Structures are given as C-alpha cells and as structure tokens.
Amino acid sequence: MDQANPFETPRTYSLHRAEYLVGLAVTTGLIIAHLGDIRWVPAVLLFFYIDLIGYIPGAIAFRRSGGRPISKTYYVLYNVMHSLITQAAVAALWCWLIGPEWALLVIPFHLFGDRGLFGNFMKSFALPFEPVRQPGYLSLLDDLGIKHPKPVGHVSDPAPVGHVPAARTSVPSERVRQEATR
C-alpha cells in the first residue's frame, strides 16, 4: 500500500496482478507473432526450468511436512528463480553465449503468467510456502473495513505454519474480541 505499510489489500493486489497481465499479453502477442522463429526445445526448457528448480522442490517439501515448517532454502530457491532480475541475467547470459533469440520470450511469459494469472509473488519466510489464509491478515482487513478475499482454493485451509508469529502489541479487532467471548 505504501512504504510504511508494505502489504496489499485485495483491491491493490488485483491491480498489481493486472499490471503483470499486461506484460503477459505483450509477451503472448510477441510469441504468436514469432511462432515460426522460436526454437521450441530451448523455449520449453527455459519455461520449465524455473519451476523445476524454484517451485517443485518446495511444493513437495511443503506437502510432505505435515504442517511443520520447511527449510528456508526452498523459499530462497523460489524467490531467486522467480525474480525478474535473475531471469534478466539468465537471458543476458544466454544472449552473450548463444545469441539473442525469440525462445527467450518464454521467460517473461512464465513470470508474468505466475504473477498475473495465479497471483504468485515472492515468498516470505514469515508465511507458509503455499498460500494459507492468515487469521492476522483477515483481522487486519476487518479493522480496515475491507471484505475478505475468497479462499485460495484449498479444500480446507491448513493451519498457518512455517513462521513464528510476532507478539501482538495492538488492540484486538472487534471480531477477535467477539470470538474470545464465545
């Protein structure tokens, strides 16, 4: 929202995702315009290597953890591999060693798709590896008078794990006070 409150409300989150959807539309248009110029074997490898290194190991560890925190290494791998900075360096190195080519379009296509379509941004050590609704965030939305976003699609939300909750120093929200008196 701003420098003093670096979180997003559901509306600002949607707007942030919309910006990446524009990038996805541009890269999709360029891919379509240059379909015949793309070397597809390197394109497929460039598209999938990001998740093979940066997402799949962490997703497996999260599912196997049984609700226990997983190694921060998985978060670092995800964030490094899904960084526009890292992937720009990969593309620059590719251009230097192999030469510029249209297959490189799949890199921003992947990242813009992850952020725009799926809402996947950098992973914080303070949150579980996979999206889990945090009661503190929902309480904050209540305090701000903002409607809760829809659940992320889990059959049931697992308990928030993977971090140590900060000590609560603020006055509890009305919803929390009501729940405590039940």
Salt bridges, closest charged atoms under 4 A:
GLU8 OE2 - HIS16 ND1 3.00
ASP37 OD2 - HIS34 ND1 3.18
ASP51 OD1 - HIS82 NE2 2.88
ASP51 OD1 - HIS110 NE2 3.35
GLU101 OE2 - ARG39 NH2 2.79
ASP114 OD2 - HIS82 NE2 3.20
ASP114 OD2 - HIS110 NE2 3.17
GLU130 OE2 - ARG63 NH1 3.14
ASP142 OD1 - HIS148 NE2 2.67
ASP142 OD2 - ARG175 NH1 2.70
ASP157 OD2 - ARG133 NE 3.93
GLU174 OE1 - ARG177 NH2 3.06
GLU179 OE2 - ARG175 NE 3.29
